[in-house]
Amino acid sequence: MTQVEIGLLGPLRVVVDGQALALPGERLPVLLAVLALSAGRTVPAERIATAVWGMDSGVDARTNVQSNVRRLRRLLGDSVVQTHGAGYALAVSPEAVDALRFTALLDAGRVAEALALWRGDPFDGLRSDWLDQTYGVRLWERYLEAVERSGDVPALVELADRYPLRESLWARLLEALRSEGRDAEALARYEQLRRRLADELGVDPSAELRNLHASLLAGEPATRAVPRQLPADPASFSSRETELAALDALPAGPVVISGTAGVGKTTLAVHWAHQIAERFPDGQLYVDLRGFDPSEPPLAPSEALRGFLEALRVPRRQVPASPSAQAALYRSLVADTRTLVVLDNARDAGQVAPLLPGAPGCLAVVTSRNQLPGLVTGADAHVLALDLLDAEEAQRLLATRLGAVRTEASPADVAELAKRCVGLPLALAIVAARAVLRPGYELAALSAELSEAGLDGFDAGDATSNARAVFSWSYRSLSESAARVFRLLALHPGPDVGLDAAASLAGKDVRRELTELARAHLVMEPTPGRYAFHDLLRAYARELGAGDETALTRLLDHYVHTARAADRLLFSHGETIPVDEPADGVVVSALESQGDALAWFETERSALLALLRVDEPAYVCQLAWATHVYLHRQGHWHDRVAAQHAAVEAAARLGSEAAESRSRRFLGFAYADLGRFPEAHVHLDRALALATTPVDQAWTEHYRDLTFGVQGNEVAAREAARSALELFRTAGNVAGEAMALSDVAWYSGRLGANESALADGNRALELHRQVGNRAYEAHTLACLAEAYARNGEVAPAESAYREALLVFVQLGDRYGEASTYAHLADLVDDADARRRAEAILRELDPSAAAQLKSLLG
């Protein structure tokens, strides 16, 4: 493998397999430097373009970056310069880049070794404002820190002479001289600087230097500083009143504010810190731990500690070399103080623990995309999990930024924008910024843009205000296994996903991966065992691609097989749904009772209906058939029509007459329930024409009799029921025979043949109990109750109704339950039964409720 070493602490130095390499031109050296500073990690093309050409170059960034990457690849080799998605990476170890090795050595306390790497100004000879203003400034600060820690006053003197107008450097020099008792020399140096500033710039030294000079004149020892490091309080902060109240109510101890990317953790933490700052008169420390920064590694705790010690005015040469000693000194300095410490963007508990003050008067506030359970167990931290804003809060945040005039002019558009932002504060801020920058632009037009643009609509031009980029920082922190599960979850169409469906997607148990995703706030667990993410994260996961062509098949197998099992629990004597064996890795949910089946259907209803849109016709038919009984009993009749329409179209694509016949008879009955009888009969006629077996014909005649019954045509209904009865008998289907006989009894009673109704009904009831058909047992009991009532036999009628009611309740058949309550109320003037019937009617689909009201009169 090609060995590459890169020197950036001075003029650019490139060594490839032991041979020095000169890079031509101005662009390639800068490109290499940018990639080297992220050794082994992907650098977005946008950042490369900014570093090489500047922010406002007007060049075609994508084309120019691609062109220069190709040139660099020819010089270094394809294995060294790699493409990853929309970015590029240099396949070298951080040890091979002197700037990265320099900071690592400093973090480890190996100051002398770090200073030995320094050859001159970082990036000397490279033309890039971006490099100078980002990494250049940081490297210089670390170098000066290292010189001070080394105790090398002559080196500081040399640097001060080399950079005579760098006032921060002179302040460090004066501090170092005073710490050695060389106050006179420090005063002389100050006077030297004062004259130079006056002569060359016509200005006085900074306030910091003047104060230091005064304390030297007075012979005072260095005083403890009162740091005020909090970032500015967000001017447009709004909402989060509940969360602020919860923070105020927390008992003593560290506070962790966790939540998904872009949910506003830092904004809330900083705002609350400003609100309570007066309770901490000894100062407020703040550090961005860069836990999820895309361009730099997480900040080492030792580096954060040195920053805190510097803010507390500890001379650099007095800072211990070992991180544990630095932490001990820090805790000692704040031990008897009331100091507020804000640790922003933490990656894990290990990064935070050394920075927690031990004093009871101090408070640490930590923000992280991870839940940091280690701080809860190890430091007794209190956790506030930050959720998305609700609709009202999201609209209020937008209104704050857009202004009252614009908001009041189009409140509906503001509501729609808030909805498209899914309550994510980052998305709301980006959209608000786009609207503010275009004051004449209609908010409705902006909403339409967002609908078409997807995640591209949530990009304000830089990494921190680009939803896709912000999500990527969390995604890149995942293990490969959890990242795969995150991508696969985008294939699931429902609002949330259960463990069995997620395991089927992945083809393995995914509890560990889902726990990791939940701790990283890339998924939420709204109820135990159910996982979800908001639409913008779903869009991001979908962009990444599942990378598993068989995952959707496994998911469909899970739903088809579990739905089939649930359907058999609800109505074991219905039509059999033919299915193949599930694929390897598929988990079929274990359902043991009708209650389990109903609960599963209700939980998965949205997903089941959404899966009817997949391009897999066999699965579409099976899913539609398996949901038929559930949707009918629960009164979801419009959903039922849509499901069977999808099945009819899918069966036609399959070219299966048997599948089309079944789908059309289900669809015909569904249309009948909606009162659309002409359409119902068209589909039933077609189903009968396509029927390939006597059993298919029998089921079609059965649904025809039900359709005529709903239509109020008892004569035609009884004839269809008799046809079904003969066909079921011919086929030897006892369960079907019993159902058809129940229908014959029902219509006979309605047509005045009451004795025949009672005889057929009782015979049907025996058969239902013989085969265990509880659903039709309840319907037959209701039929017998009506026949008894027509004979004036109130007591047996009431008994039959109440027995039927118990079965309907056990089955979860809300339609049958409401109908029976209503009949019972009329029979014995039962006010409670009437109230129960009316309550259920209010729950049902409007069409189901209307039909039932019509039948009940």
Secondary structure, DSSP 8 states (H G I E B T S, - for coil): ---EEEE-SSB-EEEETTEE----SSHHHHHHHHHHTTTTS-EEHHHHHHHHH-TT--S-HHHHHHHHHHHHHHHH-TTTEEEETTEEEE---GGGBHHHHHHHHHHTT-HHHHHTT--SSTTBT---HHHIIIIIHHHHHHHHHHHHHTT-HHHHHHHHHHSTT-HHHHHHHHHHHHHTT-HHHHHHHHHHHHHHHHHHTS----HHHHHHHHHHHTT--------B------TT----HHHHHHHHT--SS-EEEE-STTS-HHHHHHHHHHHHGGG-TT-EEEEE--TT-SSS----HHHHHHHHHHHTT--GGGS-SSHHHHHHHHHHHTTTS--EEEEEEE--HHHHGGG----TT-EEEEEESS--HHHHHHH--EEEE-----HHHHHHHHHHHH-HHHHHH-HHHHHHHHHHTTT-HHHHHHHHHHHHH-TTS-HHHHHHHHHHHGGGGGB-SSGGGBHHHHHHHHHTTS-HHHHHHHHHHTT--SSSEEHHHHHHHHTS--HHHHHHHHHTTSSEEEETTEEE--HHHHHHHHHH----TTHHHHHHHHHHHHHHHHHHHH-TTS---------TT-------SHHHHHHHHHHHHHHHHHHTTSS-HHHHHHHHHHHHHHHHHTT-HHHHHHHHHHHHHHHHHHT-HHHHHHHHHHHHHHHHHTT-HHHHHHHHHHHHHH--SHHHHHHHHHHHHHHHHHHT-HHHHHHHHHHHHHHHHHHT-HHHHHHHHHHHHHHHHHTT-HHHHHHHHHHHHHHHHHHT-HHHHHHHHHHHHHHHHHTT-HHHHHHHHHHHHHHHHHHT-HHHHHHHHHHHHHHHT-HHHHHHHHHHHHHS-HHHHHHHHHHH-
